[in-house]
Amino acid sequence: MSKRIITPAIDYVTFHVRKDRKNRDGTKSILTLVRVPKFKRISKTFKSFADAEEWAAPLVKELLAQGQRGARPKMSALTIGGLIKEYLADPGVQVLRSYAGYAALAQFWVLNYGGVKVLEFGPASLFEARDKLRFGRTRSRDGKQAQDELAPATINRSLALMRTIWNWGRSAGWIPQERIWPTRLLMPEPPGRTRYLNPNELTVLLKAADSDPLVKAAILVSIATGIRQSELLRLKWADVDFNRQSVTLLQTKNKSPRRVHVTVQAVAALEKLKKAKVVSPAHVFALDDGQPLKQSYLEQRWQRIRKASGLVDFHWHDLRHTCASILAQNGSTLLEIGSVLGHKSPSMTMRYSHLIQGAAVTGHAALDEMLKGK
């Protein structure tokens, strides 16, 4: 027995009652076939026509929409380049804050493996890709071409993106479910970086920053609060509470808003910015024309200050480490430091544990008093 439902939503669906198969409750299974032109038919079994229609209607609507954008290629013909294109076109992906970075990172895979069919892309290709990421970049040094090996973390970011795209393809039906991403592909990474400023380096850096008040304010706020560079550049005056000496971060890396204390020196730097001749009505860190300060321009100005201060092997993110390290060396607990930095996992804060080892903690005084035996 077969039944075809003709409605505007599911004009391409056929329902077949499978007489040769009964469910435990005595009912018959209904095999539902979705047949949309240019697409491979999709089938699923249900107990009732109502359940089948509820599943089929949105599926047909989505397939028809895809057909208007362009026919979906057969799985056997899909290439890595095509898979990446579909991933980047997904509305759920396009709203991600890291979308631009993902698109740029994906270019390596498009350029090197864009024409390779997905069904022919296996572990051997992935390990080959990892080697290309490691040694594929060359630079000119003293008139000669030299090979430049990328850091393990950079390689892993590219591999992790491709893994995300691959698993997205499996869940979307582009890749067979049995084609699981291989394990042990990522490069081993060294322990987390904990470079921070000592008191003398901090003094020299702040003096060198006197030539650029805007960046000096950004440096002071970064060290005082431990916020990330992206969080800093998104700061708006509405997020700053001068009375409570705090800033509210609405968009964070772990997607959990938090409020952070701001020290007196950092508050003074912010107040000075707000009294400047040209002030953006919205953004705290802005250019003379009122436009928000972008990461690339901040990095250019930061490089000049860093060079003038003579700092070696020091990056902007290390200002965040400096905040945590100073707090740790002056009595803050790891829990408190994690709260300031916005760490979601305690393990992320453990990199600063060596700075507080051996220090007295809350309760040591009471413990010592009890040991007197009185």
Secondary structure, 3 states (H helix, E strand, C coil): CEEECCCCCCCCEEEEEEEEEECCCCCEEEEEEECCCCCCCEEEEECCHHHHHHHHHHHHHHHHHHHHHCCCCCHHHCEHHHHHHHHHHCHHHHCCCCHHHHHHHCHHHHHHHCCCEHHHCCHHHHHHHHHHHHHCEEEEECCEEEEECCCHHHHHHHHHHHHHHHHHHHHCCCCCCCCCCCCCCCCCCCCCCCCCCCHHHHHHHHHHHHHCHHHHHHHHHHHHHCCCHHHHHCCEHHHEECCCCEEEECCCCCCCCEEEECCHHHHHHHHHHHCCCCCCCCECCECCCCCECCHHHHHHHHHHHHHHHCCCCCCCCHHHHHHHHHHHCCCCCHHHHHHHHCCCCHHHHHHHHHHCCCCCCCCHHHHHHHCCCC
